């Protein structure tokens, strides 16, 4: 086995130095990176959604791009456009790439932009390419979209349609940190303020150290090596059937319990089965195992299912969340 696993664990430790009290979120970001998927990160303002994603990008040898979604954003502002260049009496159209052409793309507050702009991401997220004016432009081998959204402030927003939600590998929720971690957050930010106000000489010294830190970022080859090892993680036939049974339970809830029958209106697509397989293998690899067990599947089931279930009006009225429905599914479906 290569040194990919120690390097990825080092990436996690680096991220934890700037993100306090969100270890599960860090794990999910790393799983999304290694599973070659796109993530939807949801949480209230100030819970370090953007900071966590930037911490991942800053510790990788990768191009990072941030797109601030607003109601007046245009699709070409995301994908790029053909621009007319004139020289020597003649002119040609050249493609000017938009911010989507980066290794890690942060789509900040994705539900602030209208549907036509959200749809501009669909081809890039699913097919790793962008088509403009009839010409197709390929994305880099390392490419992932991490989108954020605020679950509370819905005025002036455009909820993501089910078709686009399904294209996200996982839907990650960020909650408030415990009080002990809140103290660490205060100290962390205070330390960052001190570093900003440091004397010029120390600043120059730190820049020298910064060059060393940049050179020691996790390489893209490490990510590709990890993905290669993850692809060979063993998944037994009973585990495969367990994954399929979990997805099947979302489509035929009446066969499992009366509560699920009342709660779930539309179940998960086959993308959920694929996501369960990818994320379970990645979870097992990060744990140092070469095989998947049921605990790996259960560990990521909520992140894979919560955005793929359409709950009934009755469930909404009773205050039933997608996570509650997933809890019931995990309880009802027999372990292999």
C-alpha positions in Angstrom: 0.0 0.0 0.0 1.3 3.5 -0.9 1.7 6.4 1.6 -1.7 7.9 0.4 -3.5 7.1 3.6 -1.0 8.8 6.0 -1.0 11.8 3.6 -4.8 12.0 3.6 -4.8 11.7 7.4 -2.3 14.6 7.5 -4.7 16.6 5.4 -7.4 16.0 7.9 -5.2 17.1 10.8 -4.3 20.3 8.9 -8.0 21.1 8.4 -8.7 20.5 12.0 -6.2 23.2 12.9 -8.4 25.9 11.4 -11.9 24.2 11.8 -12.9 23.6 15.4 -15.7 21.2 16.5 -16.7 20.1 13.0 -14.8 16.8 12.7 -17.7 15.0 11.0 -17.9 17.8 8.4 -14.2 17.5 7.7 -14.6 13.7 7.3 -17.4 14.2 4.8 -15.4 16.8 2.8 -12.5 14.3 2.5 -14.9 11.5 1.6 -16.4 13.6 -1.1 -12.9 14.4 -2.5 -11.8 10.8 -2.5 -15.1 9.5 -3.9 -14.9 12.0 -6.8 -18.3 13.5 -6.0 -19.9 16.9 -5.4 -21.2 18.0 -2.0 -24.0 20.2 -0.8 -23.1 21.7 2.6 -26.0 23.2 4.5 -25.9 25.1 7.8 -26.8 28.4 9.5 -24.7 31.5 9.0 -21.4 31.6 10.8 -20.9 27.8 11.2 -17.8 27.7 9.0 -19.3 26.2 5.8 -17.1 28.3 3.5 -14.1 28.2 5.9 -14.2 24.3 5.9 -14.2 24.1 2.1 -11.4 26.7 1.8 -9.4 24.8 4.4 -9.6 21.7 2.2 -8.6 23.7 -0.9 -5.7 25.5 0.8 -4.1 22.3 1.8 -4.2 20.8 -1.6 -2.0 21.5 -4.7 -5.2 22.5 -6.6 -6.8 25.5 -8.2 -9.6 27.0 -6.1 -12.5 29.1 -7.4 -15.3 30.7 -5.5 -18.6 31.7 -7.1 -20.9 34.0 -5.1 -24.4 33.1 -6.3 -26.7 36.1 -6.6 -30.1 36.7 -8.3 -28.5 38.7 -11.1 -25.8 36.0 -11.9 -25.8 34.7 -15.5 -24.9 31.2 -16.7 -22.0 32.7 -18.7 -20.7 34.1 -15.4 -20.2 30.5 -14.3 -19.2 28.6 -17.4 -17.4 31.3 -19.4 -18.3 32.6 -22.9 -17.0 33.1 -26.4 -15.3 36.5 -26.7 -14.5 38.2 -30.0 -10.8 39.0 -30.5 -9.7 41.3 -33.3 -6.1 41.4 -34.6 -4.5 42.4 -37.9 -7.7 43.2 -39.6 -9.4 39.9 -38.8 -11.1 38.6 -35.8 -11.9 35.3 -34.1 -14.0 34.0 -31.3 -12.1 32.5 -28.4 -13.5 30.8 -25.3 -12.8 32.6 -22.1 -13.2 30.0 -19.3 -15.4 30.9 -16.3 -14.7 30.2 -12.6 -16.1 26.7 -13.0 -12.8 25.7 -14.6 -10.9 25.0 -11.4 -10.1 21.9 -9.4 -12.3 22.8 -6.4 -15.3 25.1 -7.0 -17.1 26.7 -4.1 -20.7 27.6 -5.2 -21.5 29.8 -2.3 -25.2 30.2 -1.4 -26.2 28.3 -4.5 -29.9 28.8 -3.8 -29.5 32.6 -4.3 -29.3 32.3 -8.1 -32.2 31.4 -10.4 -32.7 28.0 -12.0 -31.0 28.8 -15.3 -27.7 29.6 -13.4 -28.1 26.5 -11.2 -28.6 24.4 -14.3 -25.3 25.8 -15.7 -23.6 23.5 -13.1 -25.4 20.4 -14.1 -23.2 19.3 -17.0 -20.0 20.1 -15.2 -21.1 18.2 -12.1 -22.3 15.1 -13.9 -20.2 14.9 -17.1 -17.1 16.9 -16.1 -17.4 19.1 -19.1 -19.0 22.4 -20.2 -20.6 23.0 -23.6 -20.6 26.7 -24.8 -21.7 27.7 -28.3 -21.7 24.1 -29.5 -18.1 23.4 -28.3 -17.3 21.1 -25.4 -14.6 22.0 -23.0 -13.3 19.3 -20.6 -12.7 19.9 -16.9 -9.5 19.0 -15.1 -9.1 15.3 -13.8 -9.5 16.6 -10.2 -12.8 18.5 -10.2 -15.5 18.8 -7.6 -18.2 21.3 -6.8 -19.0 22.1 -3.1 -22.1 24.2 -2.8 -23.4 25.9 0.4 -26.9 27.0 1.3 -28.6 28.5 4.3 -31.6 26.4 5.5 -33.4 29.3 7.4 -33.5 32.4 5.3 -35.6 31.4 2.3 -36.8 34.9 1.2 -35.4 35.7 -2.2 -34.0 32.1 -2.8 -34.6 29.6 -5.5 -34.8 26.1 -4.0 -32.7 23.5 -5.9 -34.8 21.2 -8.0 -34.8 17.4 -7.3 -32.8 16.7 -10.5 -29.9 18.9 -9.4 -30.1 17.8 -5.7 -29.6 14.2 -6.9 -26.4 15.1 -8.5 -24.7 15.8 -5.2 -23.0 12.8 -3.8 -23.8 13.8 -0.2 -25.8 16.5 1.6 -23.8 17.5 4.6 -25.4 19.3 7.6 -23.4 21.6 9.9 -24.7 22.1 13.4 -23.7 24.4 16.3 -20.5 23.3 18.1 -20.6 22.3 21.7 -19.6 25.0 24.3 -16.1 23.6 24.8 -15.4 23.9 21.1 -16.9 27.4 21.1 -14.1 28.4 23.5 -11.5 27.0 21.2 -13.1 28.9 18.3 -12.7 32.2 20.2 -9.0 31.4 20.9 -8.4 30.4 17.3 -9.8 33.6 15.8 -8.0 35.7 18.5 -4.7 34.0 17.4 -5.4 34.8 13.8 -6.0 38.5 14.6 -2.6 38.6 16.4 -0.9 37.0 13.4 -2.4 39.7 11.1 -1.1 42.5 13.3 2.4 41.1 13.7 5.4 43.3 12.9 6.7 43.5 9.4 9.9 41.5 10.1 7.9 38.6 11.5 5.6 38.9 8.5 8.5 38.4 6.2 9.7 35.4 8.2 6.2 33.9 8.1 6.1 34.4 4.3 9.2 32.3 4.0 7.6 29.7 6.2 4.5 30.0 4.1 6.4 29.0 1.0 7.5 25.9 2.8 3.9 25.2 3.7 2.7 25.7 0.2 5.3 23.3 -1.1 4.2 20.7 1.4 0.5 20.7 0.4 -1.1 17.4 -0.5 -0.5 16.7 -4.1 -3.2 15.7 -6.6 -1.2 12.5 -7.2 -1.9 11.5 -3.6 -5.6 12.0 -4.2 -5.5 9.9 -7.4 -3.5 7.2 -5.6 -6.0 7.1 -2.8 -8.9 6.8 -5.3 -7.1 3.9 -7.0 -6.7 2.1 -3.6 -10.4 2.8 -2.8 -11.5 1.3 -6.1 -10.0 -2.1 -4.9 -11.7 -2.1 -1.5 -13.7 -5.4 -1.2 -17.5 -5.2 -1.1 -19.1 -8.6 -0.4 -22.3 -9.7 -2.0 -24.3 -9.5 1.3 -23.1 -5.8 1.7 -24.1 -5.0 -1.8 -27.5 -6.4 -1.2 -27.7 -4.5 2.1 -27.1 -1.2 0.2 -29.7 -2.1 -2.4 -32.2 -3.0 0.3 -31.7 0.3 2.0 -32.5 2.1 -1.3 -35.4 -0.2 -2.1 -36.9 0.6 1.3 -37.1 4.3 0.3 -39.2 3.3 -2.8 -41.4 0.8 -1.1 -41.8 2.2 2.4 -45.2 0.4 2.9 -43.4 -2.9 3.1 -41.4 -1.9 6.1 -43.5 0.2 8.5 -46.6 2.3 8.7 -44.5 5.3 9.7 -42.4 5.0 6.5 -45.5 4.6 4.4 -46.9 7.9 5.8 -43.6 9.8 5.7 -42.0 9.0 2.3 -43.6 10.2 -0.9 -40.8 9.6 -3.4 -37.8 7.4 -2.8 -34.1 7.6 -3.8 -32.8 7.1 -7.4 -30.1 4.6 -8.4 -27.6 7.4 -7.8 -28.2 6.7 -4.1 -27.0 3.1 -4.5 -23.9 4.3 -6.4 -23.2 6.9 -3.7 -23.6 4.4 -0.9 -21.0 2.1 -2.6 -18.5 4.9 -3.2 -18.8 6.5 0.2 -18.8 3.2 2.1 -15.6 2.1 0.4 -14.0 5.4 1.1 -15.1 5.3 4.8 -13.6 1.8 5.1 -10.3 2.9 3.5 -10.0 5.9 5.8 -10.5 3.4 8.7 -7.5 1.4 7.4 -9.6 -1.6 6.2 -9.6 -3.3 2.9 -13.3 -4.4 3.1 -16.6 -2.7 3.8 -18.8 -3.7 6.7 -22.4 -2.6 7.6 -21.1 0.1 9.9 -19.5 1.9 7.0 -22.8 1.9 5.1 -24.7 3.2 8.1 -22.1 5.8 8.9 -22.8 7.7 5.6 -26.4 6.6 4.9 -27.9 9.9 6.3 -25.6 12.1 4.1 -26.5 10.0 1.0 -30.2 9.9 1.6 -31.3 13.1 3.2 -31.5 15.1 0.0 -32.9 12.3 -2.1 -36.1 11.7 -0.1 -39.3 13.6 -0.8 -41.4 13.6 2.3 -45.2 13.8 2.4 -47.2 16.7 3.6 -48.2 14.6 6.6 -44.5 14.1 7.5 -43.9 17.9 7.2 -46.9 18.6 9.4 -45.6 16.2 12.0 -42.2 17.8 12.0 -40.5 14.6 10.6 -37.1 15.3 9.1 -35.4 13.2 6.4 -32.9 12.1 9.0 -35.7 10.7 11.1 -37.0 8.8 8.1 -33.4 7.4 7.5 -33.2 6.4 11.1 -36.4 4.3 10.6 -35.1 2.8 7.4 -31.8 1.7 9.0 -33.8 0.2 11.9 -36.2 -1.7 9.7 -33.8 -3.1 7.1 -32.1 -6.3 8.2 -28.4 -6.3 8.6 -26.5 -8.8 6.3 
